[in-house]
């Protein structure tokens, strides 16, 4: 698979007892990823210190809403929609990537339910970068076999963005095998985030932003 790339992203963590090993596995292979914690999770015991280790080891941290409730495009409450982004960003504070990376939640599905008009306006006005995905393997609900499912989809495009979850499901035990298999196949694992998963980059919407927003900007 010459000239193919894979960007690694992890949602919901960092999780004490899980993310330490994920970080060790990445460090052993000199790889870097992006982690998207929810704002409320950062207040839990041990999580912020672990997030600081994530940053110190060269990984990026982004915003995955404050509570990970209903998708923003289905909330029908502009104040809540904006608050989910703004409060999580405040919780991240100095841990945040300078581009203010934001990953909306949507049960693994990409569509107009991800962002409401109010959320999109806020993102554009405040210069956020929205990061979605193209490989979602349900590792939280089906932790067995998620790595095989990810590998099966790597041929779909030249540059894929994978979502995994550093949660205590047991799924992360397969991470070393996945990474080694990807690298052995000649696929480059990179930290950069491609344009096809960024409907908004630094406040500038792509021409396909309506695909992830429930209303027109």
N, C-alpha and C positions, 0 to 999 in steps of 0.2 A: 504493500500500500504506500508506494512512494509519494512524497509530497503531501501526505495527509497529516492533519493536525487534530489534536483533542485538547479542549480546555476543561479543566476539572472545577466543579463548584460543589459546595456542601451547604445544605440548608439545615436550619433549626439548631445546630450546635452553636458553640462548643459544648460538649457534654463531658464533665469529669468522669474519668474511667473509660472513656471511648476515644475522645479527640487526642489525648496524649499519644496513643498508639498510631492514630492517623498521621499526626505530625512526625512521629518517628519514621514511619514508612515513607513519607514524602521526603524527609531530610536524607534518608539513606539513598535515595535515587536522585537527589538534587532537583526536586520538582517543587513547583509552587502552584497554589490554587487560590480560589476566592471562597470565603466563608460568609454566609448570610444568616446571622442570628436574628431572632425576633427581639424587639426592645425589652419586653417584659422578662425574657429569659436571662438577659444580662444582669438582672438584679438577684438572681438565684445564687446560693452559696457556691463559691469557687469558680463561677462561670466567667466573671470579668477578668480574674487573674489568668485564666486559661486563654481568654481572648487576647490578652496582652502578649502571651507567648506566641499565639498565632501571628500577630503583627510583628513581633520581634524576629520571627524566623522568616520574614519576607513574604508572607501571604497577605492577601487583601481581605478587608472586611467591608461588607455592605449591609444594607438595611432590608429586612424581610418583614416589614410592618411591625406594629407594636404588639399585637395580640394574635396574629394569624387566624383571624375570624373569617367571616364570609368574604369572598372576593370583593374588592373595592367597587367593581362595576355593578354589584348587586346590592349595595348597601342602602341606596336611596336616602342618604343623609350626608350632605357635603361636609359638614363640620367633622363628622366621624371619619369620613374618608381621608380628609386632609390630616386630621389628627393622627391617624394610623401611621402616616409617613413622618410627620413632623416630630411626634413624640419618640418614635424609634430612632430618628436621626439625633435627637437630643440625648437619648440614652447611649448611643454609640460614642458621641463626643469625639475625642481625639483619636479614637480607634478607626474612624471612618476613612475610607479611601478619599483622596481629594476630589475625585469626580462624583462623589456622593452616589455611589452605586445603589440602586434600588431594585429589588426583585419582588414583584407582586406575587401573591399566592393565588392558585387557581386549581387545586387538586390535580396538578399535573397536566392540565389541558391549557393550550394556548388559544385565546379567543377574546372577543370584546368584553367578556366579563372581568378581565384582569384590571382594567382601569375605568374609573368614572370620569365624566367631564371635569368635575372639580379637582379630582386627583391629577388628571393630566395637565390642567392649567397650572396647578401648584408645582408640578414637576418641571414644567417648561419655565415658569417664572423664576424658580429657585435654582435652575441649572443642574438638575439631577440627570443621571444616566440610568436608563431602565435596562435591566439585563434579564432576558427570558432564557429559553433553552430549546434544544431540539431532541435531546435524548432523556426521557424520563422512564425509569424502569421499576417503579413501585417497590423500591427496596424497603420502605417502611412497612408495607402490608405483606409483601412477599419477599422476605429477606433471602430465602434460598433461591439460588439461580439468577440473582440480579446481574451478576458480572457476565454470565453467558448472554443474557438478554442485551446488555450493553454492547458486547462484542458483536453480536449479530446485526447491530444497527450501524456499525462504524462505516460501512460502505455506502451509506445513503448520501453522503456529501463529503467534500474534501476537508471540511473543517467542522467538527462537531463540538457541541457544548453539552456536557453531561451533568445532570443533577443527581447527587447522592446525598445521603443523610447520615451525619455522624451522631447517631442515636443508639441507645442500648438495645438494639434488635438482634444483634449478632451478625448483621450484614457486613460490617466492616472487616470481618475476618477474611473476606475474599478480596479485599482491596489490593494486597501485595500481588496476588496472582493476576488480577486484572491489569495492574500497571505493568507488570513484567511481560505479560502477553502482548499488550499494546506496543510496548517499546520493542519487543522482539520482532513484531510485524513491521517495524520501520515507521511507525506513526510517531510524530513528534508531539510531546505533551508540552503545551505552552500555557503561560498565564494570561496572555492577552485575550481580549474579548472581541470576537468578530462582529462586523456590522449587521449580519443577518439576525442577530439576537438582541440588537439594541434599537428598539423603535424610537428611543430618544437618547441622544448622546450629548452630554453637557448642556442640556436645555434645548437642543436643536432636534425637532422631530423629523423622523424619516418619512418618506412619502407613503409608507405603509402603516403608519401609526394607528390608523382607524381599525386595523385588524385586531388591536388589543385594547380598544377603548369603546365604551358603550355609547358614546356621543361624539359629535364633531367638535373639534377645537376651533 
